[in-house]
Amino acid sequence: MTERSLMWREIREIPEAVARLLDSGQDAIRDAAEALRWRDPPVVMTVARGSSDHAATYVKYATEIMAGVPVASIGPSVASIYGANLRVRGSACLAISQSGASPDIVQTVGMMRQQGALTVGLTNQLDSKLAEAADFIVPLHAGPEQSVAATKTFVNSAVAGLWLVAEVVQDRVLLAALRNLPDVLERAVQADWSRLGEALTEAGSLYCLGRGPCYAMSNEAALKVKETCQVHGESYSSAEVLHGPVSIVGRGFPVIALAVRDPAHSGLVQVAEGLAEKGAQVFTTSTTAQRACALPAERTAHPLTDPIALIVSFYAMIETVATARGLDPDHPPHLRKVTETR
C-alpha cells in the first residue's frame, strides 16, 4: 500500500488541532479581546501573505459583519520596501503568519506599533520575531506542519481570528458554534467530494466562487489547486465573475461555488446555475441548485463557522486529486514551507 502524504495526515489532524486551540488558547484570546474592546478602534488593518492573507480576509468579513468595524489589508511592502510610516494611531492591526518569520510582516507590525496601533499577532511559532514585535500574541496551537501546503495552520488561523471577533463582541451563539466545531470537522474530513475530484483529475483550469466569508475560502481553494495539483485555479466573488471572467467559461469548464446558509446564498446559487446553463461543469455546496452538482456539506451551528467546514472538505478532496495526477502535494515545484519576503 502506498504511503499517504504528509498533507493527508495533517488534514486529518485538523479537528484535533482546532480542539487543541480551543482548549489552550482561551487566555491569549481573552487578553487580546479585552485590549481591543478597551481600544475600540474605528478601523482594523490586517497584515499577511498567502494562505494567511486568505485567513485575514475571512476575519475581515467576520469583523465587519459582527462588529461593524471596517477592515483594510495593508501591503507589507509599504513599510518594508518603501519605508512609509502610516498614520494609524488609535487603530488596531491583526497580523497572521504561520511561521512569524517573514521580515516584511514583522517590520510592518513594528511600524504599526511604533505609530500607535494596537497590534495582535496570530502565529504557530511562539519564539518567532512576530511574537516579539506585536503587543499581543495568539498562539495557533496547530502543532508541527511539514507539508508545504498549509492546511491545519490555515484552519487554526481562521478559527483563532473568528474566536477573537466573537470574544470582542461577546456573541454567545458564535462562541458556542466554535466550541462544537471539532466534531463537525471530523465529519467534514470524510465528506465525499469525489465527483469534483474526478472532474479535476484531467482539468487545466478551475473557477472557485464565493461571497462574503466564503470568498475568503474560495481564494484559499484556488491557491491550493494551483499549489498541489498544478491546475490554474482562479477565485472570484460571485458578484464579480460575470464582469468579464465568464467569457472564457465553455462547455465542461469546472466551477466550484462555495455556499453557506447566509444572506449571500441565493445570489451565489443563481450565478452558479447560470454558469451551468452555459455548459460549465458546476459543483456547489448548496442543496437548492437544480443544474449544478450538489456536494455534501457539513453544517455547523452558525453561518460564520460553516465556511471552515467547507475548506476542510476541499482540502481532503484536493490531496486525492494531486496524488491521482501523479504529483507530490508535500513538495510542490519551486516552493518552500517558509517563504520570507522583504
Secondary structure, DSSP 4 states (H G I P E B T S, - for coil): -PPPPHHHHHHHTHHHHHHHHHHH-HHHHHHHHHHHHHH--S-EEEE--HHHHHHHHHHHHHHHHHH---EEEPPTHHHHTT------TT-EEEEEESSS--HHHHHHHHHHHHTT-EEEEEES-TTSHHHHHSSEEEE-------SSS-SHHHHHHHHHHHHHHHHHHT-HHHHHHHHTHHHHHHHHHT---HHHHHHHSS-SEEEEEE-THHHHHHHHHHHHHHHHH--EEEEEETTTTTTTGGGG--TT-EEEE---SSTTHHHHHHHHHHHHHTT-EEEES-SS-SSSEEPP----SSTTTHHHHHHHHHHHHHHHHHHHTT--TTS-TT--SS----
